[in-house]
Amino acid sequence: MTLQVLDCRECHGAELTGGTSLHSCDRCHQEGWRANCTYCHGGELTDRGAPPRQLDPDHLDETTSSFPAHTAHVSLSSHRPYDCVQCHQKPRDVLSNAHAFDFSPGVAEVNFSGGLSAGARWDGEGCSNTYCHGDGKENGSQSLAGDPPFCGGCHAVASSGLIELLTMSGEHREHWIHQVGCEDCHSTVGAGDELIRPVDHVDGQVNISMDSAITYENRRCTGSCHDEQHNQAPW
């Protein structure tokens, strides 16, 4: 089968166990191949099945991936490795609906409904309305042709100006004015703009980690912080 131009089932049967050829695909393919993503999807770049080659039938001689950012999405980068469900309807095996045998040969259907950005859209050139590329307050977008995402490109950081800080939620701007750093409330960043705990970044949660002298609950702070006493101070 080359990008579904030839349908294996025509010779090997609906379950790929014989059909008119009398030979089951299991006879030649390695054990467990049916549910092994990397058997068809590569594994050369990562062990998570990110396609390492072109899927476009008109560019099969190219070595570049059909989606260059795929490896970054399934690897530890600015976030924990994402599972296929973030952008696709994850199949159970090779015979799952809308997978290897469907009505769109050579196309990997994008389906955000099972991930963090259920309302996102893909137009072939980039993503829009995505939580993943948003600023934590509003959803954002990312183009394949654009520069790779960086912290200050999605949301304000310690080195941002006050105008940029206005886009942040709650009392972020007020805290920056009083020289409270990101690291004072979030364990994901260090004393600067560097990301030090990507596993807690872009995970659908607001990760708060503060000194034991202050507590944060229901968007309110109680205790002493940056030389100021808080008593159920609203965020």
TAMOVEN-V563400 format. One record per residue. N is the residue number from 0. SS is DSSP state (H for helix, E for strand, C for the rest). PSI is psi in whole degrees, -180 to 180 (999 if undefined). Layout:
n: (N:N)
ss: (SS:SS)
psi: (PSI:PSI)
//
This chain:
n: (0:1:2:3:4:5:6:7:8:9:10:11:12:13:14:15:16:17:18:19:20:21:22:23:24:25:26:27:28:29:30:31:32:33:34:35:36:37:38:39:40:41:42:43:44:45:46:47:48:49:50:51:52:53:54:55:56:57:58:59:60:61:62:63:64:65:66:67:68:69:70:71:72:73:74:75:76:77:78:79:80:81:82:83:84:85:86:87:88:89:90:91:92:93:94:95:96:97:98:99:100:101:102:103:104:105:106:107:108:109:110:111:112:113:114:115:116:117:118:119:120:121:122:123:124:125:126:127:128:129:130:131:132:133:134:135:136:137:138:139:140:141:142:143:144:145:146:147:148:149:150:151:152:153:154:155:156:157:158:159:160:161:162:163:164:165:166:167:168:169:170:171:172:173:174:175:176:177:178:179:180:181:182:183:184:185:186:187:188:189:190:191:192:193:194:195:196:197:198:199:200:201:202:203:204:205:206:207:208:209:210:211:212:213:214:215:216:217:218:219:220:221:222:223:224:225:226:227:228:229:230:231:232:233:234)
ss: (C:C:C:C:C:C:C:C:H:H:H:H:C:C:C:C:C:C:H:H:H:C:C:C:H:H:H:C:C:C:C:C:H:H:H:C:H:H:H:H:H:C:C:C:C:C:C:C:C:C:C:C:C:C:C:C:H:H:H:C:C:C:C:C:C:C:C:C:C:H:H:H:H:H:C:C:C:C:C:C:C:C:C:H:H:H:C:C:C:C:C:C:C:C:C:C:C:C:C:C:C:C:C:C:C:C:C:C:C:C:C:C:C:C:C:C:C:C:C:C:E:E:C:C:C:E:E:E:E:E:C:C:C:C:C:C:C:C:C:E:E:E:E:C:C:C:C:C:C:C:H:H:H:H:C:C:C:C:C:C:C:H:H:H:H:C:C:C:C:C:C:H:H:H:H:H:H:C:C:C:C:H:H:H:C:C:C:C:E:C:C:C:C:C:E:C:C:H:H:H:C:C:C:C:C:C:C:C:C:C:C:C:C:E:E:E:E:C:C:E:E:E:E:E:E:C:C:E:E:E:E:E:E:E:C)
psi: (123:101:39:10:-37:131:114:-30:-21:-32:-35:5:163:-32:8:32:5:-77:-150:-22:-20:6:122:142:-25:-17:-36:-36:151:154:135:6:-31:-37:11:103:-43:-10:-38:-31:15:-119:-2:-38:-40:170:16:7:22:122:122:1:169:140:-10:120:-25:-6:35:-17:-5:150:-9:152:151:-22:89:-28:1:-48:-40:-33:-33:8:164:109:-107:7:171:159:125:145:164:-30:-16:-32:-7:160:108:123:158:-40:-171:-24:3:149:145:32:-117:-36:97:-163:17:72:138:10:128:102:136:129:106:-2:-24:7:-163:-23:65:-27:10:164:146:127:12:-19:-15:179:149:161:43:135:-41:-35:19:-174:13:-12:-45:146:159:-166:164:129:145:-33:-10:172:151:145:147:163:-53:-11:-19:-43:164:149:-177:-32:3:162:170:-31:-45:-35:-21:-21:-11:161:162:-131:27:-49:-42:-40:-38:-37:-35:18:35:121:161:-39:-16:-21:-17:125:-4:-20:157:-168:75:-146:4:143:121:-16:76:-23:-20:14:140:51:11:2:151:107:110:129:106:170:150:-13:-8:146:152:119:135:41:30:144:140:131:-171:129:141:51:29:136:130:138:92:39:126:144:999)
//
